[in-house]
Amino acid sequence: MKRVVVKKGKKVITREGSFVIRLSNRLIKELKPYSKKIQVVGSIRRKEKNPVDIDIVLIPKDKQRLENFMKMKGKFLQGGEHESSWKIEGVKVELYYTTENELGAALLAYSSRFGAGIGLRVVALRKGFKLNSHGLFDRRTGKRIAGKTETEIYHALGREYKEPWER
């Protein structure tokens, strides 16, 4: 069944939340053979009851093979080097491509609520760092400080780790 929701000020037609969750579980299983690591993020990882879309962070084994598989699953909307958007069974699916060294930063960026993400970036700036989906960096030198795990980033910022649903 379809529903209309407002997301970022725009009306979006999507499927029921339970359908979106089931589809995300199925996609994770189907994409595992094409991925070194894979994790659902966004509203589903935050355990929200009625997710509108599916966000997935992954380290692809072979990006071209993965995208060829996705073309069989649904419609390609747009994409680039680090992400691609798809429409599968009426649900928007965002794939975020990352590396082993950036996995924690990507999970943090795409799992946190908007305000929580901004809050951590402000903390980073105050400590002389820059935080983005690729890692935590020294603003002056550009040297990587953390990024492999979410916990590593929180600790580098002097913070206690928070689960996605607590952010």
C-alpha positions in Angstrom: 0.0 0.0 0.0 1.3 3.5 -0.8 1.3 6.6 1.4 2.1 10.2 1.0 4.5 11.8 3.4 6.3 15.1 3.6 10.1 14.8 3.6 12.4 17.9 3.6 9.4 20.0 2.7 8.3 17.9 -0.3 5.5 15.4 -0.7 6.8 11.9 -1.3 4.8 8.9 -2.4 6.2 5.8 -0.8 5.2 2.4 0.6 4.1 1.6 4.2 6.9 1.5 6.8 6.8 -2.2 7.4 7.2 -2.9 3.7 10.2 -0.5 3.5 11.8 -2.4 6.4 11.2 -5.8 4.8 12.6 -4.6 1.5 15.7 -3.2 3.2 16.3 -6.6 4.9 15.9 -8.4 1.5 18.2 -5.9 -0.3 20.9 -6.3 2.4 20.9 -10.1 1.8 20.9 -9.7 -1.9 23.7 -7.1 -1.9 26.0 -9.0 0.5 27.7 -11.0 -2.3 28.7 -7.7 -4.0 29.9 -6.1 -0.8 32.9 -6.5 1.5 30.8 -4.8 4.2 27.2 -3.6 4.2 25.0 -1.8 6.7 21.5 -0.3 6.6 21.7 3.3 7.9 19.3 6.3 8.2 15.9 6.0 9.7 15.9 2.2 9.7 19.1 2.0 11.7 17.7 4.6 14.1 14.7 2.2 14.6 12.1 4.7 13.4 8.7 3.0 13.0 7.7 4.4 9.6 10.8 4.8 7.4 10.1 6.4 4.0 13.3 5.3 2.2 16.3 3.0 2.5 19.8 4.2 3.0 22.7 1.7 2.8 26.4 2.2 3.4 28.7 -0.4 1.8 32.2 -1.2 0.7 31.7 -2.6 -2.8 33.7 -5.6 -4.1 33.1 -4.6 -7.7 31.0 -1.4 -8.0 30.1 -2.1 -11.7 28.8 -5.6 -10.9 26.9 -4.3 -8.0 25.3 -1.5 -10.1 24.5 -4.0 -12.9 22.6 -6.1 -10.2 20.8 -3.0 -9.0 19.7 -2.2 -12.6 17.9 -5.6 -12.6 16.2 -4.7 -9.3 14.9 -1.2 -10.1 15.3 2.1 -11.8 18.5 4.1 -11.6 17.8 7.7 -10.7 21.2 9.3 -10.3 24.7 8.6 -9.0 28.3 9.3 -8.9 31.6 8.1 -7.4 30.4 7.9 -3.8 26.6 7.3 -4.0 23.8 6.2 -6.2 20.0 6.5 -6.0 17.5 3.9 -7.1 13.7 3.4 -7.1 12.9 -0.2 -6.2 9.3 -1.4 -5.8 8.2 2.2 -5.2 10.8 3.0 -2.6 13.8 5.3 -3.0 17.1 3.5 -2.2 20.3 5.4 -1.6 23.6 3.5 -1.7 26.6 5.2 -0.2 30.0 3.7 -1.3 32.9 3.9 1.2 36.2 2.3 2.1 37.4 0.4 5.1 39.2 3.5 6.5 36.0 5.7 6.1 33.4 3.1 7.1 32.8 4.5 10.6 32.6 8.1 9.4 30.0 7.0 6.7 27.9 5.1 9.2 28.0 8.1 11.6 27.1 10.6 8.9 24.2 8.6 7.4 22.8 7.2 10.6 22.6 10.4 12.7 19.6 12.7 12.7 20.4 16.0 11.0 20.7 18.0 14.2 23.0 15.4 15.9 25.3 15.4 12.8 25.6 19.1 12.9 26.2 19.0 16.7 29.2 16.6 16.3 30.6 18.7 13.5 30.5 21.8 15.7 32.3 19.9 18.5 34.9 18.8 15.9 35.4 22.5 14.7 35.8 23.7 18.3 38.6 21.1 18.7 40.3 22.1 15.5 39.0 19.2 13.4 36.8 18.7 10.4 34.2 15.9 10.4 32.5 14.6 7.3 31.4 11.3 5.8 35.1 10.4 5.0 36.5 10.9 8.5 37.7 13.2 11.2 40.6 15.3 10.1 43.0 17.9 11.6 41.8 21.2 10.1 45.2 22.7 10.0 47.2 19.8 8.5 44.5 17.7 6.9 45.8 14.6 8.7 43.3 11.9 9.3 42.5 11.5 13.0 39.7 8.8 13.0 37.1 7.3 10.7 37.3 3.5 10.8 34.6 3.1 13.4 32.0 5.4 14.9 33.3 4.7 18.4 36.8 5.9 17.3 35.4 9.2 16.1 33.3 9.8 19.3 36.4 9.0 21.5 38.7 11.3 19.4 36.1 14.1 20.0 36.1 13.3 23.8 32.6 12.0 23.7 30.9 8.8 24.8 29.5 6.7 21.9 25.8 6.9 21.3 23.7 4.4 19.5 22.0 5.6 16.3 18.6 5.7 18.0 20.0 7.9 20.8 21.4 10.5 18.4 
